[in-house]
Amino acid sequence: MSRRFIVEADGGSRGNPGPAGYGAVVLDAATGEPVAEAAEFIGTATNNVAEYRGLIAGLRAAHALDPEAAVSVRMDSKLVVEQMSGRWKIKHPDMRPLAAEARTVFPAGQVSYEWIPREKNKHADRLANEAMDAGKRGERWSPSRSTAELDTAGSRSRAAGAGTAAAPAVEIPAAEPLAEPKASPVGWGASADLGPPTTFVLLRHGETALTPQKRFSGSGGADPELSPAGRRQAEQVAAALAARGTIQAVVSSPLRRCRETAGVVADRLGLDVRVDEGLRETDFGAWEGLTFAEVRERHPADLEAWLASAKAAPTGGGESFAQVARRVALSRDKLLARYAGRTVLLVTHVTPVKTLVRLALGAPPESLFRMELSAASLSAVAYYADGNTSLRLLNDTGHLR
């Protein structure tokens, strides 16, 4: 059954038009627990533009969590609610493209709109103000510095009727290309008093029948199981990780080949497996099951465009690398907050592993085509409290020899 989310969004402008920003929070409808936050300073704009931008960011955050979810949007902007509900015409030319963009995130039947008083939209309002404050300082809003959830947790828990612990804040990039965080001091310039890093050990799943044939195998086609060779690889990596004794949690892509690999490792380590939808492989559209040569023969123009730009999607409605990067970054930030200071095994696929490595290095999108990543290989990235990252390992297959 698909999940149900509540999106609360707001935007503001100090001058109308003036310095503007938006905020959005995604809540689990069943628990009232915040599961994602988004905020951004957008420069000079009107209140209405900022409110629409907040709506779009909130919908994107919900979509990244579950594209099949039913979403209830709650805003204190009567204008946005009535226009998106279709009861008011959109007359202003600045609003029309924003409303059209908002409608593309989910199919119309999955989203409903409700007006709420401003005092019931405090979380999103606080996020918008944090974004504007950050913009005034010449900085980018950071989820690690946000107090919006803390400022509103008491009233939210009372409204929900339960004192559930809130999920950590997650920053949602607002538009392509994926925005990179502001650089922190590295090497000798970094602080020594940061505590232990959060370390992601990145395991590509074991082989399937498609792996030796080098066929596109994403999340849009068949969901193959591990081959006998892939199961042997899973056992080998499980033995190696058990010998190291450092893994404290296991998180897997929802696809079968990863869940099978993760299950073998987790059983050996005595751990449970948590599934994260954001770790799934790219949807390769019409290329699923084809070799690179077959794609070049059948869809040469689309392939050239895909190789040239992270924004280009495979033929037939697949995902672009920019889209994949957004959802992978979202999962990264959620997992960093959940497992702060711990060592976590992420069992996933070629593109998510390469994307996490690319983002850690601050490398351009084309670097994805310059990394080798073997089946059942291990890579590792350490994340420090000040925002620094360190690539510790890439494509290690020593345990398979």
N, C-alpha and C positions, 0 to 999 in steps of 0.2 A: 504494500500500500504506500502511495506517495505521501511525503510529509506535508504538513501544513505550517506555513510561516506567516507571521505578522511583520510587515515592514512599516516602521515609523520613520518619516523623513521630514526635514525642514531645511530652510535656507534663509539667509539674511544678507542685507546690504547696509552698510553704515554710510548712508547718503542717498541711496535709491535714485539714480545709480551712484555707486561708490564701492569701496573695498568690500568684496562679497565672499561668502563661503557657504558650504552646505554640510549637513550631517545626516546620516541614516543609520538605523540599527535594525537588524533582523532578529526576530524573536521566534523561538519554538512555540507554536500556538498551544501545544498541550501543557507546557510547563511555565511559559512566560520567561524562559531563560534566554538571555541574549546569546546569539551564536555567531554574530559577525557585526562589525562596525565599519563605517566608511565616513571619511570627512576630507574636505579639500578646500583650500583657498583658491578662488578662481579669478582673481583680479577685479577689475571694475565691471560691475553688472547690477541689474535691478534685483529687487526681492523676488519677483516672479521667476526670473531666469534661474536664480539660485535655488528656489524651491523645486523647480523642474529638474535641475541637475541633481539635487538630493534624491528625488524620486527615482531617476534613472540609476544612480549609484546603488540605491537600496534594492531595486529590482535585479540589477546585475549581481549583487552579492547573494541574493536568494537563489538566483539561477545557477550560480557557481556551486552552491551547496546541493541543489536538487532541481534539475530542469523540469521535472514532472510535478513539482510541488504546487499545491493550491496556495495562493498568496492573497492576504487581506492587507491592503494599504490603508494606513491611518495617518492623516495629516491635518494640521490646523489651518491649512490654506483652502478656503472655500473655493477659490478660483480653480486651483489645480484639481481638486476632487470633482467639482461639477463638470469641468471640461473633459477630464479623463473618463468620467462616467457617461459622457455623451449628452448631458442635459443642457450644457451651455456651449455656444459656438466659440471657436477660437479665432478671434479677430486680429490679434496682434501678430505681425509677421515674425517676431522673435520667438513666439511661443509655438507656432505650428511645427517647425522641424523638431523641437524638443519633445512635444507630445507624440509626434510620429516615431521618434527614436524610442520613447518609453514603451510604445505599443509593440515594438519589434522584439522586446526581451522575452516575453511570454506570450503564448496564444491568448486571445482575448478572454476565453472562457475560464482561464486559470486565475484571473486577477479580479478582485473587487475593491471598491474604494469607499472609505468612510471618513466623514469629517469628525474631528475631535477638538475639544477646547484646548487652548494653548497650554494650560497647566497640566494636561495629560500627555503632552508631547515634549516633556522636559529633557529626555535623554537625547533626542535628535537635535533639539535646540542648543543644548550644551555642546554637542559635537560641532555644530555649525560655528558657534562662538569660539571654540578652541581653534578651529581652522582659520578663522579670521584673525585671531590673536597671533597664531603662528605666522600667518602671512605678513602681519605688521612687523614682526621681528625679522622678516626675511627668511623664514624657515618653512619647512614642510611639516604638516601635521603628522604626529607619530603616535601610533596606538600605545606604545610603551609609556608615554607620558600622559595619556588621557586619564582624567578622573571623572569623565561623564557618567560611567556606569556606577561608580561609587557614589557620586552625587545624587543619583536617582534610585539606587538599589533599595533603600528603605521603602519609598513609596511604591516601587514596583513589586516588592515582595508582599507588601500588604495588599496590593491590588490583586496579586495572583493567589493570595490565600495560603502561601507556603514560602518558607525561607530557603528556596533552592539556591545553590551556589551558582553564581553567574559565570558564563564562559568568558575566556579572555578576549580582549579586544583584537580585532583583525582588521588590517588596513586593506581596502579594496582599491587597486589602481583604477582610475576613472576612465581611461581611454587608451587606445593603442597609440604608440607602442607602450609596453610595460614600463612604468616609471621606476627608476632605480633609486634606492635610498641615498641620502646625502652621505658622502664618504666620511668615515671616522678615522682618527689617527691609527696608523698601523705600525707593526714592527716596534722599534724603539720608542715610537711616539704613543703607544697604547698604554693604558693604565694597567698596573700589575694587580690591582685589588678588585678583580671582577668576579671572583669565584669560579667554580668549574664551568666550562662551556657546556652548552647542549650539543651533543654530537649525533648526527644522523649517519648511520651506517647504511649505505644505499646498495641494495642487492637486486640485480636484475634477475628475473625469474629463470628457471631452468628451461632447457630446450623443449619445444613442441615439434610436431611433425613438420611445421612450416619453417622452423628456424634454419635448418641446414640448407633449405632451398632459397633462403634470403627473400622470402615473400613478405609484402606488407601485411602486418597482422596487428590491427589496432582494436579499438573498442566498437567499431561500426560493422564488423563482419562476424565470422564464426568466433566462438569462444573456446579455443582448443585446449585440451588437457595436456599435461606433461607427457612427453614420450618416455619410453624406458630410460633413454639416456638422460632426459631431464630429471627423472626421479633419482637416478644415481647422483646427478650433480647436486640435487637438493640435500641428499644424505651427506655428501662430502662437505658442503658448506655448513651444514648443521654441526658436523663433528668439529670443524675448524672453529666455529663461533663458540661452541661449548668449551673447547680447550682454552680460548681466550677469556671466557667468563666475564665479559664486560656488558653484554646486552641486558637491558633492564625492561624493555617493552618491545613488542612487535606490532607493526602497523602494515596493512596490506592494501594493495589495489583490489577492487571488487572482482576483477577478472579471474577466471578459473585457474589459469596457469600460475598466477601470483598467489592465490589463496592456497593452492596445493603446495607450492614451495614454502610459503610462510607456515603452513601447518606442520610440515616436516621439521622445520627449524624450531618452531615454538614447542612442539612435543619434546624435542631433545632438551630444550632449555627449561621446560616446566612453566611456560608462560602462555597466556591467552593471546589471541590474535584480534586486533581491532581493525576494522575495515574503514578506509577513507576513500570516498568517491573521487576526490580530486586527484588521486594517484593513478587513475586509469590512463591507458595509453591513448594517443591521438586517434580520433576517428578519421580514417583515411578514405572515407567515402567510397567512390567507385573503384578505387585502387586496392581495396581489401582483397587479399589472396593473390594479387599479381606480383610478378617480379619487377624490378626496376626497368629491365629491358622491355617487358610487356607494356608497362605504363608509357615508356618513351615512344613505343610504336603506336599505341592507341590514342594517347592524349599528349602529344608532344608540346603543344603551346601551354597547356595547363602545368605540365611538369616544369618547363622553363620558368614560368612565372613563380611557381612554388620554390624553386631553387634560388630565385633572385630576391624574394621578399618574404619576411616572416608574416606578413599580413595576407598572403595568398593562401587559399584553401585548396585541398585536393578536389578533383572533379567529383561532382555529384553531392555537394553539400557537406563535405568533411570539415574538420577543424583546421584553422591556421595555427602556426606555431605561436603567434601572438595570443590567440585565445587559450591555447594550452598553458602558456606561461602565466596568464592571469589566474587560472584555477590552481595551478601548481603553487604559485606564490601564496594564494589564499590558504591552501592546506599547510604549506610550510609555516606560515605565521600562527595558525591555530595550533599546530603540533609543537612549535617552539614554546608557546605559552603553556600548553598542557604539560609538557615534559621538561620544563626548565631545569637545567643542570644535570640532566640524565642522558644516558646513551641509548638510542632508539634505533631499531632495525626497521627500515622502510623497504618493503618488498614491492617492487614496481617494475617499470618498463624502460626501454631505451630513452624515449623522449623525456619523461619526467626526470630521470637521473641526469641526463645531459643538461636539462633546463636548470635543475638545482645547482649543478656545477657551474653553469654559465653565470647564473645570478650571483653565486658566491664570489666568482672572479671578476664580476663587472664586465664580462666579455660581451661582444655584440652577437646578435642572433645568428649570424653566419658561422659562428664557432660551433654550432650544433653539428655541422657537416665535417668538422675537423677533429672529432673525437671517436675513438674506437671503444665499443662497449660490448664485451662478449657475454654470452649466456652464462648465468650464475656467477658473474663477476661481482666483486665488492669495490665500492668507492666510499669515501667518508668526508664529511664536511663538519667542521666545528663552528658553532655560532656563539659569540661572546655577548655579554650584557650591554656593551657599549655599541653594538651594531656591527662590529668587525666579524669577518668570517675567515676561515682558514681551510683550504683544501688539503686534506691529510692523505688521501689515497684515491687512485683512479684506476679502474679496470684491473684489479688484482685477481688473478686466476691461479695463484700458487696452490690453493687448496684442491684444485682439480687435477694436479699432476700425480 
